Amino acid sequence: MTIKMIFTLVIMITTMLNFISSAATNTRPEYIGCQNNDECAPGFCCSILPDKYSAPRCNPLREDGEMCRPKASTFNTTLHYPDGASVELTNVHYIICPCADDLTCDISDGVCRDKNRKNEIHADSNKEDE
């Protein structure tokens, strides 16, 4: 082997190793919409469905009158996909996002309501009891 052939072989091996290394450190697959709430725009949250191989997505926060999950909290998990990808999720929501900032999830019926309106509804129901 000549020096020129050895030099070419070393360059080819180095290039191949760099390609393999960069592929192994890829941040995440294209089909993953988010890994935490911070990656979503204001008014959205990162949530995942209970389906097998479900991919997390940024979804809108719940609006007034929409269904919500009382006392819902975020969770952390690692997902594994058939293509060999593993993705770590932190502080993501399960199934649906929480209510928008100016709303609260009414524990009695699981519906997002205006914080002030919720107090009015409970005050009205208390008057009916009298």
Secondary structure, DSSP 8 states (H G I E B T S, - for coil): --HHHHHHHHHHHHHHHHHHHHHHT----TT---SSGGGS-TTEEEEE-SSTT---EEEE-B-TTSB--TT---EEEEEE-TTS-EEEEEEEEESS--B-TTEEEETTTTEEEEHHHHHHHHHHHHHHH-
